[in-house]
Amino acid sequence: MEKRNEEPQSDLNEIDLNAVSMESARQELDEYLESIKEREKGLKAMQSAQQDLEDQLEDANTEVDRLRRELDKALVESEESEYLRQEAENARKQLENTLYSMQEGVENSKVTNLRDARMHRRQGVLGIDSVTRGPFFKGLLFGGLLGAVAALLALEMLALFNNKGELISLLMSAASG
């Protein structure tokens, strides 16, 4: 009888074991499904974080490109300003050299008389010398004589046109008479 007792217990146990085993498998499956859902959420969170990092990396690369262009522009401007600075320095040195050579020339040259041969009166040019010296009085006398002769000629021609005869003969006859 003991066997009989054991057999029904084992049948019952076998059914219970089967139910327990099924329940255990179902719980494990639920746990696996829950774990997969959590892992999917974690994976989605990681993908979102990856996308955010990619966006940040792209923004950083865009900023690096912008800064590189600004750096290139600044380099070009600095090269241009350096070239202009060198040109200005060369011009300054050239000007200093020219000024120095001019100063040497002035120091080495003799003090010259401003009334040297270059300043003497040229023919036909009225200068201060011709007004204050002898040529002025000669010229004045010669001019007065020429003016008197011109006036006499003008009066003679006027007398001829008025039919009074020659002025010189009239003046001589008036002086003798």
Secondary structure per residue as TSV (DSSP state, phi and psi in degrees):
chain	resnum	aa	ss	phi	psi
A	1	M	-	360.0	-27.0
A	2	E	H	-62.0	-31.8
A	3	K	H	-67.9	-40.0
A	4	R	H	-63.8	-40.7
A	5	N	H	-64.4	-35.0
A	6	E	H	-76.2	-34.6
A	7	E	H	-67.5	-50.0
A	8	P	H	-62.7	-35.1
A	9	Q	H	-64.7	-40.1
A	10	S	H	-69.6	-33.3
A	11	D	H	-67.1	-42.6
A	12	L	H	-67.8	-41.2
A	13	N	H	-66.8	-36.3
A	14	E	H	-66.1	-40.8
A	15	I	H	-67.9	-44.9
A	16	D	H	-63.6	-39.7
A	17	L	H	-64.2	-41.1
A	18	N	H	-63.5	-44.1
A	19	A	H	-66.7	-40.9
A	20	V	H	-66.4	-41.7
A	21	S	H	-63.4	-41.8
A	22	M	H	-65.1	-42.4
A	23	E	H	-65.7	-39.6
A	24	S	H	-65.0	-41.4
A	25	A	H	-65.3	-40.7
A	26	R	H	-63.0	-42.7
A	27	Q	H	-64.4	-42.0
A	28	E	H	-62.3	-42.3
A	29	L	H	-62.8	-43.2
A	30	D	H	-61.4	-42.0
A	31	E	H	-62.6	-43.5
A	32	Y	H	-62.5	-43.1
A	33	L	H	-63.0	-43.1
A	34	E	H	-63.7	-40.9
A	35	S	H	-64.5	-41.1
A	36	I	H	-64.4	-40.9
A	37	K	H	-63.0	-43.1
A	38	E	H	-64.8	-40.4
A	39	R	H	-66.3	-37.3
A	40	E	H	-63.7	-41.4
A	41	K	H	-62.3	-44.1
A	42	G	H	-63.0	-40.7
A	43	L	H	-64.7	-42.4
A	44	K	H	-64.1	-40.5
A	45	A	H	-63.5	-41.2
A	46	M	H	-65.8	-40.3
A	47	Q	H	-64.1	-40.0
A	48	S	H	-64.3	-43.5
A	49	A	H	-64.1	-38.8
A	50	Q	H	-63.1	-43.5
A	51	Q	H	-62.9	-42.3
A	52	D	H	-61.2	-43.3
A	53	L	H	-64.0	-39.6
A	54	E	H	-63.8	-41.5
A	55	D	H	-63.0	-43.6
A	56	Q	H	-64.0	-39.9
A	57	L	H	-64.3	-41.2
A	58	E	H	-64.7	-42.2
A	59	D	H	-62.4	-41.8
A	60	A	H	-64.4	-41.3
A	61	N	H	-64.6	-38.9
A	62	T	H	-63.1	-42.5
A	63	E	H	-65.7	-40.1
A	64	V	H	-62.5	-42.1
A	65	D	H	-63.4	-42.1
A	66	R	H	-63.1	-45.4
A	67	L	H	-64.7	-35.4
A	68	R	H	-65.6	-41.2
A	69	R	H	-64.4	-41.9
A	70	E	H	-63.6	-38.6
A	71	L	H	-64.4	-43.7
A	72	D	H	-61.0	-42.4
A	73	K	H	-64.0	-42.8
A	74	A	H	-65.4	-37.1
A	75	L	H	-63.7	-43.2
A	76	V	H	-63.1	-44.6
A	77	E	H	-63.1	-39.3
A	78	S	H	-68.5	-36.9
A	79	E	H	-65.0	-42.0
A	80	E	H	-63.9	-43.8
A	81	S	H	-67.5	-34.7
A	82	E	H	-65.8	-41.3
A	83	Y	H	-62.7	-45.4
A	84	L	H	-64.5	-37.3
A	85	R	H	-63.6	-43.1
A	86	Q	H	-65.1	-40.0
A	87	E	H	-62.8	-43.3
A	88	A	H	-65.4	-38.8
A	89	E	H	-64.4	-42.9
A	90	N	H	-63.6	-42.0
A	91	A	H	-64.0	-40.3
A	92	R	H	-63.4	-44.1
A	93	K	H	-63.5	-41.5
A	94	Q	H	-63.9	-41.4
A	95	L	H	-64.7	-42.2
A	96	E	H	-61.9	-43.0
A	97	N	H	-63.0	-43.2
A	98	T	H	-63.2	-44.7
A	99	L	H	-63.2	-41.6
A	100	Y	H	-63.1	-44.1
A	101	S	H	-66.8	-34.2
A	102	M	H	-66.6	-41.3
A	103	Q	H	-64.7	-39.9
A	104	E	H	-62.8	-41.0
A	105	G	H	-63.9	-39.2
A	106	V	H	-69.0	-42.5
A	107	E	H	-67.6	-34.8
A	108	N	H	-82.3	-22.1
A	109	S	S	-77.2	149.1
A	110	K	-	-79.4	153.0
A	111	V	-	-72.4	122.2
A	112	T	-	-104.1	151.7
A	113	N	-	-72.7	125.3
A	114	L	T	-67.5	-14.1
A	115	R	T	-103.4	39.2
A	116	D	S	-77.8	-169.0
A	117	A	G	-58.3	-27.6
A	118	R	G	-69.4	-22.6
A	119	M	G	-99.0	-1.7
A	120	H	S	-68.1	155.4
A	121	R	-	-66.8	133.8
A	122	R	-	-90.6	162.7
A	123	Q	T	-64.6	132.1
A	124	G	T	81.5	0.1
A	125	V	-	-103.2	127.9
A	126	L	-	-85.4	117.4
A	127	G	-	-125.1	-177.9
A	128	I	H	-64.1	-32.4
A	129	D	H	-66.6	-38.3
A	130	S	H	-72.8	-19.0
A	131	V	H	-86.4	-35.8
A	132	T	H	-99.3	-5.2
A	133	R	S	-117.6	-172.4
A	134	G	H	-54.5	-42.2
A	135	P	H	-57.4	-27.0
A	136	F	H	-66.9	-46.8
A	137	F	H	-66.8	-37.6
A	138	K	H	-62.4	-42.1
A	139	G	H	-67.3	-37.7
A	140	L	H	-66.1	-43.8
A	141	L	H	-64.2	-45.9
A	142	F	H	-63.5	-38.6
A	143	G	H	-67.4	-40.4
A	144	G	H	-64.3	-43.0
A	145	L	H	-62.3	-45.0
A	146	L	H	-64.4	-37.7
A	147	G	H	-64.9	-40.8
A	148	A	H	-65.9	-42.9
A	149	V	H	-63.6	-40.6
A	150	A	H	-66.0	-38.0
A	151	A	H	-66.9	-41.8
A	152	L	H	-62.1	-44.2
A	153	L	H	-62.7	-39.3
A	154	A	H	-65.9	-41.9
A	155	L	H	-66.5	-38.6
A	156	E	H	-61.4	-43.9
A	157	M	H	-67.8	-34.8
A	158	L	H	-66.3	-40.1
A	159	A	H	-66.9	-38.9
A	160	L	H	-65.4	-39.2
A	161	F	H	-70.9	-26.3
A	162	N	T	-90.0	7.5
A	163	N	T	58.7	37.6
A	164	K	S	-103.6	2.3
A	165	G	-	91.6	-163.1
A	166	E	-	-82.1	138.1
A	167	L	H	-68.4	-39.1
A	168	I	H	-65.3	-43.7
A	169	S	H	-67.3	-34.4
A	170	L	H	-65.8	-42.5
A	171	L	H	-67.3	-35.2
A	172	M	H	-72.3	-39.9
A	173	S	H	-69.4	-32.0
A	174	A	H	-73.3	-32.4
A	175	A	H	-75.4	-31.9
A	176	S	H	-83.6	-21.9
A	177	G	-	-99.2	360.0
